[in-house]
Amino acid sequence: MTDAETSLLPGLDAPGPGAKEDRHFVTALARGLAVLACFGPGRTSLANHDIAEACGLPRSTVSRLTYTLTKLGYLQHMPELGRYRLGTATIALSSAALGGLDVRAIARPVLRAVAEAANASVGLGVRDRLSMRYVDCQRGPAAISLNLDTGSRISLARSAMGRAYVAICPERERAGIYEDLKALDPVAWPALRAGLDRAVDEHRELGCCTSFGEWQETVCAIAVGFHPGGGLPPMAVNCGAPTVITDARFLMEVARPKLIDAVRSLDGVMGA
């Protein structure tokens, strides 16, 4: 994933067409949430300057935000290190969010069966800005697997999971994603657009989207998007592994039918 794609505040003051005139958008709140989004696997503790760089904000602004979030319990300050880590108040938020995704419990046995049959990692993901966020992950028996787990974030534009999401999301949302990606990195946009347009065709014609070395050079993956129902947004399930374990041919010929059947069983599983 490129630095631009992992940027937490792309166009924060203008998060979409005409957003500068959106009087309902609270920029201060968005900035505070973006600070929290800086933390994740491999970034469990951060200093103000780390957060300022990730968010593209002045360090003085970040200092006020981290102070406020610490007072509210969403961050914990470690004075001996001059760094912050997520506070206990975020546990309640994450637990409530994941608890509301009952589809995870329903999907888990299905994901596990595909992972074992394909000897690969199988993940369930949702959109998080211009990324995809893992909400569950199951692994096959292979000794080597992808270093991804619940909470991990991957590229929306370059990963199979992200492309599968784009392939099935509403046209209006897709148009917004395209505009945000183009604004974030105009130079990279033509190649990203070509990959996403191809993914839409792949999902329609092959039943899945692919990413063979495009997200990470040593990773092959396919993914299928679905609508769980029950008021939940679209989701996607991927199946992938390092290239030393699997290759594109195996995924397309062996894993693809199993993944498509598995995801088909999850479509609308949460009801109307």
Secondary structure as UniProt FT lines:
FT   HELIX           3..6
FT   TURN            10..13
FT   TURN            17..18
FT   HELIX           19..21
FT   TURN            23..24
FT   HELIX           27..37
FT   TURN            41..42
FT   HELIX           48..55
FT   HELIX           59..71
FT   TURN            72..73
FT   STRAND          75..78
FT   TURN            79..82
FT   STRAND          83..86
FT   HELIX           89..99
FT   HELIX           103..118
FT   STRAND          121..128
FT   TURN            129..130
FT   STRAND          131..139
FT   TURN            150..151
FT   STRAND          153..155
FT   TURN            156..158
FT   HELIX           160..168
FT   HELIX           171..184
FT   TURN            186..188
FT   HELIX           189..206
FT   STRAND          209..212
FT   TURN            217..218
FT   STRAND          219..226
FT   TURN            230..231
FT   STRAND          235..242
FT   TURN            243..245
FT   HELIX           248..250
FT   HELIX           251..255
FT   HELIX           256..264
FT   TURN            265..270
//
